[in-house]
Amino acid sequence: MSEYPKIKAIITGATGMVGEGVLHECLLHPDVEAVLVINRKPGGVTDPKLKEIIHQDFFDISVIEDQLKGYNACFFCLGVSSVGMKEPEYYKLTYTLTLNVATPLSKLNPDMTFCYVSGGGTDSTEKGRSMWARVKGKTENDLMKLPFKRVFAFRPGYMHPTKGLKNTNPYYKYMSWMYPLLRLLFPGGVSTLAELGQAMINVARFGYEKQVLEVEDIVALANGTEE
């Protein structure tokens, strides 16, 4: 394994459920050497390999660019629900925000692997009826045009939360008991949040044959069965 570099990762969205779960896996993993989180508010997590930047405006990261050099992975977990949103607002908070962070990162760190948390059902054609799926599809497509070393779009479904983390969405308390049954009946739509984090770490180190990762790919990568 020595031929594979250690991971130095930037994580966005670490004060949300998904980002917190990915951060948790990074801090536990021996092959992750350093982690930088960019948060709008303090995340309250301390670790010897963790650094935090508090930055309010993700539409403009120019003032912190000097602190973003020297990283070889970005796990982009920042996102919003489309519920109740009109398309222009959702487009701004999903597509525009993501590209405004990713574009300078691709220039600062051309050896970086960029992992974007998208969603199951995303529309790569950008032409379907579902607004959020079109916007996510355009975001995936345009990220893959940037001059990163590699770009991967992760499309999770239901993610079983990691026990003990503080940003778990409240409704998971009412659904968690169903997880074993869901995994049995719908293996293509169910994973754990821990598996998402582990899959991101593995794809940053070893790569993967597909750029768009569905749930089956996430589970296989996390468990080392992708071969």
N, C-alpha and C positions, 0 to 999 in steps of 0.2 A: 504493500500500500504506500510505500514511501515515495513513489514517483508522483503521487497525487498531492497537490499543495494543500496546506491547511486553509481553512475558510476564514476570511475576514469579511464579515457581513454587515451591511446596513439594513435595518428593519424599519419600516414605517407601519403605523397603525398599532403600535405595541400597547396602547391603552384600550384597545378593543379586544374582543374575545379571540379572534383569529390571530391577530398579531401577538397577543400575550402568549397564546399557546405555542406559536412558532418560536418566540423568544425563549420560552421555557425549555424547549428542546435544544436550542442552540447553546444555552448556558450549561446544559447537561452533557453535551456531546464533546468527546475528547478531540475531535478533528476540527472543531470551531475554535479558532485561536482568539478572535476579538469580535466584539459586537458593538455597533453604534446604532442607537435608536434615536430617531428624530420625532419628537413629540411636541404637541401644542401645550401640554401640561405635564408636570412631573409624573413619571410612572410608578414611583415608589419601590422600584426594584434595585437592589445593589448586588454587585458581583465583581470580582477582581478583573474579569475580562470585558466588563460592560462600561460603555461610555454613553452619556445622554446629552443630546442637544435640544434645548427648548427653542422652538421656532414656530411662530404663529402663522406665517403666510406661505403655504405650500405652492402657491401660484408663482412665487418668486423665491428661489433658494440661492440667489447670487451672493447674498451676504454671508452665507455659510459654506460656500463652495470650497474654500481652502481647507476646510475640515473634512471634506468628503473624498479626498484623494487617498489612494493606496488600499482600496477595498476591492475584493474580487467577486463579491456576490451582493445582490440586493434582493431581499424578500419583501415585496411590496404588498402589504396587507391592509392598506388604507382604502376604505370604501364606504359607500352609503347604500341604504335600501332605497329602491325606487318607489316605494309605497307612498302615495300621495303627492308625488312630484310630477311636474310637467317636464317634457323632454328637454327644453333649453337648460333648466336648472340641473337636471340629472346629468346631462351631457357635460356641463361645466365641472361638476363635482366628480365626475368619473373620468371622462376622456381628457378634458383640458388639464385638470390637476395632475393626472398621472403622467401625461406627456411632458408637462412643465417640470416635473422632477426627473423623469427618465432621460430626457434629451441632454441636459447638462451632465448627468452621470455618465452617459455613453461617451462623452468627450473627455471627461476627467479620468475615466477608468475603462479604456477599451478592452481590457482583459477581463471584464466583469461578466458574470452570468446573472441575468435579470429574470427573476421569478415573479410572475404577476398572478395574484389570486383573482380569478375571474368567477365563473359560476356554471354549474350544470345547465345545459340548454342554451348557452351562448350561441349567437347567430353569426357564423363566420362570413356569410354572404352579405351581411349588413342590410338586407332587404326584406326581412320577415315582418310579421305583424307586431311582434312584441318589442316595445320601445326599449326596455332595458337590455334585451338580448342583442338588438342592433348596435346599441352604444357600446356594450361590452365587446362585441365582435369587432367593431372599428378600432377600439382601444387595443385589443390583441393584435390585429393586423398591422397597425401602425407602429406598435412597439417592436414588432419583428423586422421592421425596416431600419431600425436604428443600428448604429455600428457597434453594438455590444459583441462580445465573444459568442454568447449564446443567449437566446430569449426563450422562456418557457411560460405557457399559460396553463395554470392549474384550474381545473373545473370541478371543485368538490360538490358533493350533494349534502346530505345530512352528515354533520360532524359531531360525534360523541365528545362532549367536553372533557378536558383534563381535570381530574379531581383536585380541589384545593386552590384553583386559580380564582381571582376575584372579579374578573370581568365577564364571566359566563352570563349569557343572556338569560333573563329570569324564566322564560318559557321552557328552557331545557329541564328545569326542575320537574316539570309535568310530563316530559317526554322521555327522560333518560331510562325509565324502567322498560321502555319498549325496545331499547337498543339491541339486545340479543336477538329478538324476533325480527326486527328490521334487517339486521345483518344477514340473517338466515334467508329471509324471503326476498330481499332486494340487495344482493351483494354488489350490484353495479351502481348503487346509489348511496351507499353508506360506508363511512370510514370513521376513524377517530381523528380528533384534532392533533393528537400526538403523531399519527401517521402522516398527516400533511406536513408537519414540521420536519419529520425524519426524511420524507421524500424530497423536500426542498434541499436539505443538506446533501443528500446523496446525488441529486441531479446537478448540483453546483460542483461537486467533486468529480463525478464520473461521466456526466452527460447522460443523454437518453436519445433513443432513435426517433422519438416524436417531439414536436414542439408544443402540441396541445395534449395535455394530460387529463384524461377522464379518471373517474374514481378507481377503476380497475388498475390503471397505471400508477396512481398514487399509492394504492395498497401494495402493489408489487414492488415498487421502488423502496417503500418504507421497510418491507420485510425481506429485501434482497432476493426476490424471486423473479425479477424482470427478465432474466435470461430465458 
